[in-house]
Amino acid sequence: MSEWLAKPEVTEEDIKRSQPNIVEFFPMLTRYYVDDGKMRLVYIMSHEEREKFVPAVTKTYGSFSPANMRKAFAEAVAAWIKSKS
């Protein structure tokens, strides 16, 4: 979608302007197109790190789930950016 619109970042408003029915009837498809161009991080965690990470996420967020893991990573990235800025 971003290539089709000749934009590096697609917003829901862009999709609504060009294909209003997609936004109305296919919200998950809209989310896919918006998220498709976003950066992804892949981190291979050692077993030792995992043994510390899971309890820390559980203690902070109440349970260990993919959503809570993403929150922990987002928090870590934000803290790192703040410390380097």
C-alpha positions, 0 to 999 in steps of 0.5 A: 500500500505505501508503495502504491501511494508513493509514501514511505508511511501510510496512515489510516487517513490515506487509506480512507481517502483512497479506499474508504470501504477498506477502513469501514468494512475491513479494519484489520486490513487497514491496520495491516497496511498501516503497520506494514511499513513500520520497523521491526526488532528481532532479539535473540535472548539467551536462556539466562536473560529469559530466566530474568526477563519472564519474572520481571515482566510478570512482576511489572505487568501481572502476567507474561504474554506477547502484549506485555512482552511488547510493552516491556520492549517498548519501555526499554527502547524508550529508556534507551533513546532517552538516555542517548538523546 
